[in-house]
Amino acid sequence: MEKIRLQKYFTDCGIMSRRRAEKEIADGRVRVNGEVATVGQTVTPGVDTVEYNGKAVIMPGGEKKICIMLNKPRGFITSLSDDRGRKCVTELLGDLSERVYPVGRLDMYSEGLLLLTNDGELANALTHPRHGVAKIYHVTTEGVPSDSRMNALRAPMTIDGYSLLPVKSEIISRSPGSAVIEMHLYEGRNRQIRKMCDAVGIKIRRLKRVAIGDITLGDLEKGKYRYLSDAEIEYLRKTAKIGGNENA
């Protein structure tokens, strides 16, 4: 595919007008292959990586849609590149031939199930709370939280000025000096679980995402990935209320 101007790339993707794209580029909100873009820059669709406000912008059509599951270890950031030299999840995909982008984020010190895809429609649907796809986390705590702290964790809460959706939270196991809380999130505010637990006085020892809907991490080894099956992708598309199954 031939190179096109970056502002046309945004209009072809249905993101914004050329005029607005020029402003967003000039304001430094667009990156190409990890570098801040410039107005008038050209890109090759399907080859160059374009990000807007930290999220991948993928031109529809012309490529087979895939989705993979990665068991992200602690110490890696959910990004395509990093100007501070931190380890990125893409380093764990060395032998993957397709170019994929993370669906949502896990912070550097969290671990577990991370989906990556080149299907922008699926990625957007899975990260939007109105589609009702639960992200399930296991939170290992320091000490066993009291009933009052658990009730506070389940109660309506405002974090960073935002009223959160209800979060189902239950202790699923206890051991001397620790417990595991299972939490179901339908939105992904920045470091939401950590901020919620901090607000009610629960200290986190380990934070791991174990499932997205019925798609579970299972016995996938840490730092490894696998392709989702057609049935798993179809489940995600139906759960996220995406019509049809084209290129899934």
C-alpha positions as CSV (number, residue, x, y, z in Angstrom):
1,M,0.0,0.0,0.0
2,E,1.3,3.5,-0.9
3,K,2.2,6.1,1.7
4,I,-0.5,8.7,2.5
5,R,-0.4,11.9,4.6
6,L,-1.1,11.3,8.3
7,Q,-4.2,13.6,8.4
8,K,-5.7,11.6,5.5
9,Y,-5.0,8.4,7.4
10,F,-7.2,9.7,10.2
11,T,-10.1,10.6,7.8
12,D,-9.8,7.2,6.1
13,C,-10.1,5.5,9.5
14,G,-13.2,7.6,10.2
15,I,-11.6,9.1,13.3
16,M,-11.7,12.9,12.5
17,S,-11.5,15.5,9.8
18,R,-8.3,16.5,8.2
19,R,-8.4,19.9,9.8
20,R,-8.9,18.5,13.2
21,A,-6.2,15.8,12.6
22,E,-3.7,18.6,11.7
23,K,-4.4,20.3,15.0
24,E,-4.1,17.1,17.1
25,I,-0.8,16.3,15.3
26,A,0.5,19.8,15.9
27,D,-0.5,19.5,19.6
28,G,1.7,16.4,19.9
29,R,-1.1,13.9,20.5
30,V,-0.2,11.6,17.7
31,R,2.8,9.2,17.5
32,V,4.1,7.1,14.5
33,N,6.2,4.1,15.4
34,G,6.6,5.4,18.9
35,E,7.8,8.9,17.8
36,V,5.8,12.2,18.1
37,A,4.4,12.9,14.6
38,T,4.6,16.1,12.6
39,V,2.0,17.8,10.4
40,G,2.4,16.6,6.8
41,Q,4.2,13.3,7.8
42,T,3.3,10.3,5.6
43,V,2.6,6.8,6.7
44,T,2.1,3.4,5.1
45,P,-1.2,1.8,6.3
46,G,-0.7,-1.7,7.7
47,V,3.0,-1.1,8.1
48,D,3.5,2.0,10.3
49,T,2.1,2.1,13.9
50,V,-0.1,5.1,14.5
51,E,-1.3,6.0,18.0
52,Y,-3.6,8.8,19.1
53,N,-3.7,9.8,22.7
54,G,-1.9,6.5,23.5
55,K,-4.4,4.3,21.6
56,A,-3.7,2.5,18.3
57,V,-5.5,3.7,15.2
58,I,-6.0,0.8,12.8
59,M,-7.2,1.3,9.2
60,P,-10.1,-1.2,8.6
61,G,-10.0,-3.8,5.9
62,G,-7.1,-5.5,4.0
63,E,-5.8,-7.7,6.8
64,K,-6.9,-10.9,8.6
65,K,-8.3,-10.0,12.0
66,I,-6.6,-11.9,14.8
67,C,-6.7,-11.8,18.6
68,I,-4.1,-13.2,21.0
69,M,-3.9,-13.7,24.7
70,L,-0.7,-12.9,26.6
71,N,0.0,-13.8,30.2
72,K,1.7,-10.5,31.1
73,P,4.4,-10.7,33.8
74,R,5.0,-7.9,36.3
75,G,7.6,-5.4,35.2
76,F,6.3,-4.9,31.6
77,I,4.3,-1.9,30.5
78,T,1.3,-2.2,28.2
79,S,2.7,-0.1,25.4
80,L,4.1,-0.6,21.9
81,S,7.3,1.4,22.8
82,D,8.6,3.5,25.7
83,D,11.0,6.5,25.6
84,R,12.1,5.8,29.2
85,G,13.6,2.4,28.3
86,R,11.1,0.3,30.2
87,K,10.2,-3.2,29.0
88,C,7.1,-3.3,26.8
89,V,4.7,-6.3,26.2
90,T,5.7,-6.3,22.5
91,E,9.1,-7.7,23.6
92,L,7.3,-10.9,24.5
93,L,5.9,-11.3,20.9
94,G,9.2,-11.6,19.1
95,D,8.1,-14.4,16.7
96,L,4.6,-13.0,16.0
97,S,4.3,-12.0,12.3
98,E,1.1,-9.9,12.6
99,R,1.1,-6.4,14.1
100,V,-1.2,-6.3,17.1
101,Y,-2.2,-3.7,19.7
102,P,-3.2,-4.0,23.4
103,V,-6.9,-4.1,24.3
104,G,-6.9,-1.9,27.4
105,R,-4.1,-1.8,29.9
106,L,-2.5,-3.6,32.8
107,D,-0.1,-1.3,34.8
108,M,3.5,-2.2,35.1
109,Y,3.2,-4.0,38.5
110,S,0.0,-6.0,37.5
111,E,0.0,-9.3,35.6
112,G,-2.2,-11.7,33.9
113,L,-4.5,-11.8,30.9
114,L,-3.9,-9.2,28.2
115,L,-5.6,-9.3,24.8
116,L,-3.9,-7.9,21.8
117,T,-5.5,-7.6,18.3
118,N,-5.5,-5.8,15.0
119,D,-9.3,-5.6,15.0
120,G,-10.0,-2.0,16.1
121,E,-13.8,-2.6,16.3
122,L,-13.3,-5.5,18.7
123,A,-10.8,-3.5,20.8
124,N,-13.0,-0.5,21.1
125,A,-16.1,-2.6,22.0
126,L,-14.2,-4.6,24.7
127,T,-12.9,-1.4,26.4
128,H,-16.2,0.4,26.5
129,P,-18.2,-0.2,29.7
130,R,-21.6,-0.1,28.0
131,H,-20.9,-3.4,26.3
132,G,-20.9,-5.2,29.7
133,V,-17.8,-7.4,29.2
134,A,-16.4,-8.1,32.7
135,K,-12.7,-8.0,33.4
136,I,-12.1,-10.4,36.4
137,Y,-9.1,-9.8,38.7
138,H,-7.7,-11.7,41.7
139,V,-6.3,-9.3,44.3
140,T,-3.9,-10.8,46.9
141,T,-4.0,-8.6,50.0
142,E,-1.7,-8.0,52.9
143,G,-3.8,-9.2,55.8
144,V,-7.4,-10.3,55.6
145,P,-9.8,-7.4,54.9
146,S,-12.5,-6.9,57.5
147,D,-16.2,-7.1,56.7
148,S,-16.5,-3.3,56.9
149,R,-13.6,-2.7,54.4
150,M,-15.2,-5.2,52.0
151,N,-18.6,-3.5,52.3
152,A,-16.8,-0.2,51.6
153,L,-15.1,-1.7,48.6
154,R,-18.5,-2.8,47.2
155,A,-20.2,0.5,48.0
156,P,-20.6,3.4,45.5
157,M,-17.3,5.2,45.2
158,T,-15.8,8.3,43.5
159,I,-12.2,8.2,42.3
160,D,-10.5,11.2,40.7
161,G,-13.9,12.9,40.5
162,Y,-15.5,10.0,38.6
163,S,-18.4,8.0,40.0
164,L,-17.5,4.3,39.4
165,L,-19.9,1.6,38.3
166,P,-20.6,-1.0,41.0
167,V,-17.8,-3.6,41.4
168,K,-18.6,-7.1,42.5
169,S,-16.0,-8.0,45.1
170,E,-15.8,-11.2,47.1
171,I,-13.1,-12.9,49.2
172,I,-12.5,-16.3,47.5
173,S,-9.7,-17.6,49.7
174,R,-8.0,-16.9,53.0
175,S,-4.6,-17.9,54.5
176,P,-2.7,-16.7,57.5
177,G,-2.0,-13.0,56.9
178,S,-3.5,-12.8,53.5
179,A,-6.6,-13.2,51.3
180,V,-7.6,-13.2,47.7
181,I,-10.4,-10.9,46.5
182,E,-12.1,-11.6,43.2
183,M,-13.2,-8.3,41.6
184,H,-15.4,-7.9,38.4
185,L,-14.8,-4.6,36.5
186,Y,-16.9,-3.3,33.6
187,E,-14.7,-0.2,33.1
188,G,-11.0,0.4,33.2
189,R,-10.2,3.7,34.9
190,N,-6.6,4.4,35.4
191,R,-5.3,2.1,38.2
192,Q,-8.9,1.7,39.3
193,I,-8.5,-1.4,41.6
194,R,-5.4,0.0,43.3
195,K,-7.1,3.3,44.0
196,M,-10.3,1.6,45.2
197,C,-8.4,-0.6,47.6
198,D,-6.2,2.3,48.8
199,A,-9.4,4.3,49.5
200,V,-10.8,1.7,51.9
201,G,-7.5,0.7,53.5
202,I,-6.8,-2.6,51.7
203,K,-3.1,-3.2,50.9
204,I,-2.4,-5.1,47.7
205,R,0.4,-7.6,47.5
206,R,-0.4,-9.0,44.0
207,L,-2.9,-7.9,41.3
208,K,-3.7,-10.4,38.5
209,R,-6.3,-10.4,35.7
210,V,-7.5,-13.9,35.2
211,A,-10.4,-13.6,32.8
212,I,-12.3,-11.3,30.4
213,G,-15.9,-12.6,30.3
214,D,-15.7,-16.4,29.8
215,I,-12.2,-16.2,28.3
216,T,-9.8,-17.3,31.0
217,L,-6.1,-17.3,31.4
218,G,-6.1,-21.0,32.2
219,D,-2.6,-22.7,32.3
220,L,-1.0,-20.3,29.9
221,E,2.6,-19.8,31.1
222,K,3.8,-16.4,32.3
223,G,5.3,-14.4,29.4
224,K,3.8,-16.6,26.7
225,Y,0.9,-16.0,24.3
226,R,-1.6,-18.0,22.2
227,Y,-4.1,-17.3,19.5
228,L,-7.7,-17.1,20.5
229,S,-9.8,-19.7,18.7
230,D,-12.6,-18.8,16.3
231,A,-15.1,-19.8,18.9
232,E,-13.5,-17.5,21.5
233,I,-13.4,-14.5,19.2
234,E,-17.0,-15.2,18.2
235,Y,-17.9,-15.2,21.9
236,L,-16.2,-11.9,22.5
237,R,-17.9,-10.3,19.5
238,K,-21.3,-11.5,20.7
239,T,-20.7,-10.4,24.3
240,A,-19.5,-7.0,23.1
241,K,-22.6,-6.8,20.8
242,I,-20.7,-6.5,17.6
243,G,-22.8,-7.5,14.6
244,G,-21.6,-10.2,12.3
245,N,-18.4,-12.2,12.3
246,E,-16.6,-10.8,9.3
247,N,-12.8,-11.7,9.2
248,A,-13.0,-13.0,12.8
